[in-house]
Amino acid sequence: MSTATRWRVITPSLLEELPDRPGVFEIGNLVRNVLFIGAAPAGLSAAIRETLREPRLLSRARCLRFEVTEEAEDLARERMTDYRRAHSGAPPYAHRHDPLTSLLDARRPPARALPVARPGRKAGPATFLRTSPDA
């Protein structure tokens, strides 16, 4: 984010004063590590409130910074690129488990399935990786 924006603690009064203008925002934890980067083309107030309902953010989100801009989606994409460049290609925490993010991420190799022993077959060396309850 630009130096003009600063982290602010998420409080009910902050949520009440959020503008209904387009913009880009970042949600952080207690020590200001970025958890989520988002665009709000329709309005910051509604987008931030909706994002804070996300279960992955609910218990960790403690601070927020935002910038009002008409180019919200482009600026959010730029922020995400900058973040990933600074963090060895990893997206912020709340984006990491998003299936859509992993599908769209061309730089990350696809996940490989772990070998699992099949009933009636001889167990291989990776049987300890089984996740079924009968393992």
Secondary structure by P-SEA (a helix, b strand, c coil): ccccbbbbcccaaaaaaccccccccccccccccccccccccccaaaaaaaaaaccccccccccbbbbbccaaaaaaaaaaaaaaaaccccccccccccaaaaaaccccccccccccccccccccccccccccccc
